[in-house]
Amino acid sequence: MIRFRADPGADQFYALKTFRADGSAAITPIWLAPVGSGWFGYTPARSWKVRRIEHNPQIELAPCQFDGTPLSEWRRGRAGILPAQLRGEATRALRRKYGRKFDVFALTLALGRPRRHGGPAVGLAIRLDGETPEPNPAGRRPSAPEPAPADTPPRPDGPSQGGPGQGGPSPLDVAVFLDEVLLLAAYAVGGARSVDGPVAGVLLAFALPIGAGLVWGRWLPPRARHRLGRTGALAVKLTLFTAAAGLLAATGLSPWAIAFWAGSLPLVIASERRR
């Protein structure tokens, strides 16, 4: 039995079936988050699925594996491109569900804008046949939306908390993401320089970032089973960044260690204060 609504956080990937001009189907794995009376996604404007949806809004949807293999029966619905002023609703819903993974995904899309099938990111709006609005977080059930025309996307519940152009990751999100990449790089460089011999250096260059990533993945992601509170998460982050800076300093890279630590400290604190 498909459970699109009963447990919206359980399904990580969805198989989106769109239709070409000749009627044949194309299946694409995608991330989706429930909002009000529909589902929102995020994708490049020049992607093939956007072109197919613009030609034919009829779609089918099913939870799936990473590669797009459906895990349940297909459900029919309609899809459309969100107006620019509602794109922020899509990004907030996806960020609530997928956490930092969505920020990485959004950054990847931004970096891929020059590609032939890239372009600026747009919000996808999907309404499944027979679906009714969910109760909102405040416990008030919104009135059911009026039947929408074929080219009208589903509406979010409540007013938007953002404005036009606020759909992508914020500058702080980008800075925090890049700082976390630098954290792994610092462990890799420090590990490679901390021992004699190329083999041992290569092994540590891989082992230390992997170890830091395992610690991070156990306690810090938004959906981690053992996610720490704000104080505990701040302590773990400061420990990881301090250890990385200390490793750089111990291997003769003191100026880099100081610059890394001085730049990381305010970002770590700012990211935790925003939680």
Salt bridges, closest charged atoms under 4 A:
GLU60 OE1 - LYS17 NZ 3.38
GLU60 OE2 - ARG76 NE 3.95
GLU89 OE2 - ARG92 NH2 3.70
ASP103 OD1 - ARG95 NE 2.70
ASP103 OD2 - ARG100 NE 3.43
GLU131 OE1 - ARG5 NH2 3.25
GLU131 OE2 - ARG75 NH1 3.77
ASP173 OD1 - ARG274 NH2 2.57
GLU180 OE2 - ARG100 NH1 2.63
GLU272 OE2 - LYS237 NZ 2.55
GLU272 OE1 - ARG275 NH1 2.87
